[in-house]
Amino acid sequence: MLTTERGVVDEWLSEFKILPEASITSYAASLKEKTTLVSALYEVIKEPQCELLEPVCHQLFEFYRSKEKNLRTFTLQFLPELIWCYLSLSTSRDLQSSGCIEALLLSVYNLEIMDEQGHSRVLSFTIPSLSKPSIFHEPSTIGSMALTEGALSQHGLTRVVYSGPHPQREMLTAQNRFEVLSFLLLCYNSALNFMPAPSLRSLCQMSSRLCICGYPRQHARKYPGVKNRIPVSSEFMVQLLTGIYYSFYNGEWDAARRALDDVLYRAQLELFPEPILVANAIKASFPQGAIKGAKEGTKCIQVEIAPTSSRISRNAVTSLSIRGHRWKRNEQNDTNNDSSDPGNLVIPEINVTSVSGDRIGNGERVKSLTENDAQHIQAMQDICSEARAEGKVEIRRQKSVRRLMEDGMASPGRVQC
């Protein structure tokens, strides 16, 4: 450790002790701008034999139990490096060097499982419903499933998963180690949007180291660190993948891609179904050209934005479509009745010539229809309209039409039915 880095850490340890209560808020807001201090603290944590490690852990615990959110976030950003140092020291059985780190991890855990009133905290998580849009899907593209999920959501059948209450721990053992560490990673993932780039990079590096130590891939990566295999749990690996997935699109694409391959490699060796499923889902969600993009900066995900106005499918059943379908069906029935049984409808034969067989000459005035003839023609038109609506005409009406024609009623033109 360099002398300048040691001086920065010593100054940081002393200034907080003499800081007045009114200046804590402004001091907490200025910590994220002290990049030199952050890098120096990383160097202290990486050296377990450093005499500054114990006061640094104590100072980080004082930050975390304060009510200032920025101070708690400052402590959380070192959590991946603290977990890696603790697991590597536990594997080498160097319990004396890992004592202060273990105490800090246990203190953060015991603070998180209790609420402000001192009761055990129960965390709840509502499973997303397919009937409501998200950044990953649009209900209108799912089809009939959206209707089923929508009907269920309207009846309040939402599923909620609960976590807790978690028991307090006085020491970390082989039985409860990854239960505590998985919960700590859950707290870290809940504040991922506040984590700086060095913390995300530390998370990806820690994930790769944990998953390849003691396996053939360690020799392929030429990693000279711990050579013993470090046991991990399925839940712990799922929490690692949550942070890795966030790191992909927040400036750490290369480190996150390497960490994802290593976690999937270890999960396949351990036959853990949950991390295998999550890792493959993350790989399947990547766009085709994302790997060839820029290595630095925040990358974006293409998503479908939910529309502001409701979209109606072309095949949706509405009152207008039902009415149109009824009209089409009636027209088809009329056509079938006319073509299949033409004898039911009698179309009168209208003679356009005179009685003697000579065609009426141009310029000759046609005799005016009498009042009775006009009534007969109106009756015939009514009969034709009723036949078109009902599909058939009664035989009695057909005979009356024939009788009228046989009586010698002559029409000057064809009657339109």
Buried (B, 14 or more C-beta within 10 A) or exposed (E): EEEEBBEBBEEBBEEBEEEEEEEBBEBBEEBBEBEEBBEBBBBBBEEBEBEBBBBBBBBBBEBBEBEBEBBBBBBBBBBBBBBBBBBBBBBBEEEEBBBBBBBBBBBBBBEBBBEEEEEEBEBEEEEEBBBEBEEEBBBBEBEEEBEEBBEBBEEEEEEEEEEEEBEEBEEBEEEEBBBBBBBBBBBBBEBBEBBBEBBBBBBBBBBBBBBBBEBEBBEEBEBEEBEEBBBBBBBBBBBBBBBBBBBBBBBBBEBBBBBBBBBBBBBEEBEBEBBBEBBEEBEEEEEEEBEEEEEEEEBEEEEEEEEEEEEEEEEEEEEEEEEEEEEEEEEEEBEEBBEEEEEBBBEBEEEEEEEEEEEEEEEEEEEEBEEEBEEBBEBBEEBBEBBBEEBEBEEEBBEBBEEBBEEEBEBEEEEEB
